[in-house]
Amino acid sequence: MSEKRKKPVLLSGIQPTGELMIGNYIGALRNWVALQDQYDSLFVLVDLHALTVRQNPPDLLRRCREFLCLYLACGVDPDRNTIFVQSHVPGHSQLLWILNCLTPMGELKRMTQFKEKSCSHRTNINMGLFDYPVLMAADILLYGTGLVPVGDDQKQHLELARNLAERFNARFGDIFTVPEPYIPVTGARIMSLQDPTSKMSKSDNNHLNYIALLDSPDLIRQKLRRAVTDAGNRIRYDAARPGISNLLNLFSVITDTPVDLVEQAYDGKGYGEFKNDLTEVLAGFLGPIQGRYAEFMAEPPYIEKILREGAAAARARSEMMLEKIHDAMGLIPFIRGKNPG
Ligand code: TYM
């Protein structure tokens, strides 16, 4: 067994919807990069999940490429990890079916994200939207994943994946690893700039609500200038003042400085100065990512090579797992090799 395969397995994914933004970086991508050495890591572009809301095919294709280049630009290393596209590995949909047969509909009806999306996509409440968390469980369980780095909003989905693993194991034997979420202590839920009581979202129709990873310094300045802050003018973290607390969190995570030290540095200073400095911090942080992104976007053959190799590695691993699953459930094993004659 290679050194790589002896490490515990980590898997995470992002849907190619909207624009990849700072909340996705802080809640997920940053931790993918921080953990990639310690784990046997798989990073998935979960394009099938994106189909649960209406997509325009040329836009989806462009976005898929952009997201993959942003994974790399943020520091996800294709030489040390498996990077692949969900739709390139049929095992995800195959395991989805099996897990569907173990999932009571009542458990899915309780899912917060389903309830929210049913409201925001009233004319398209499709089966995929309902089944979304089971496909996510399939992504995770298919590789024996032990750790799943995600933001706070995915906690409930992770809980379902854990329940399904335990339910399957209790009925059919010890096949699945029960996955643990890895949710960062700071930045697990970056809030919207215009409405700091709701989560920052990459598919928000109002672009002023988020800082995209590809935003120019000017756009960042405009967005932060218009970001909602609370009454008063003190730069202090306070749950009752979600606007300034959210900006403090952003400052703290990106500069890797504890919130109380940021507060001290801005003691006696106003929102204007703080927002200007946060603009500099974010623009300075995103500039190099945008530079690397442009380089990767200019190298389609390199991206294709990563995806070809990633899909081959993920397929091989998923097929081995599916064989074990089928075997445990009493399905006739798939017979390999050529037919005689
Ligand atoms: P998605 O595409 O909505 O979000 C990608 C990741 O970003 C995190 N995130 C946030 N973190 C902090 N603050 C925010 N405001 C914020 N918004 C989003 C999300 O928690 C997520 O980690 N269902 C998943 C994709 C998925 C997946 C998987 C993840 C599919 N299969 C298997 C892990 C393992 C999702 O919708 O992510």
Boltz pocket constraint, residues with backbone or C-beta under 6 A from the ligand:
constraints:
  - pocket:
      binder: B
      contacts: [[A, 11], [A, 12], [A, 13], [A, 14], [A, 15], [A, 16], [A, 23], [A, 24], [A, 25], [A, 26], [A, 27], [A, 28], [A, 46], [A, 49], [A, 135], [A, 136], [A, 139], [A, 140], [A, 148], [A, 149], [A, 150], [A, 151], [A, 152], [A, 153], [A, 154], [A, 157], [A, 187], [A, 188], [A, 189], [A, 190], [A, 191], [A, 199], [A, 200], [A, 201], [A, 202]]
      max_distance: 6.0
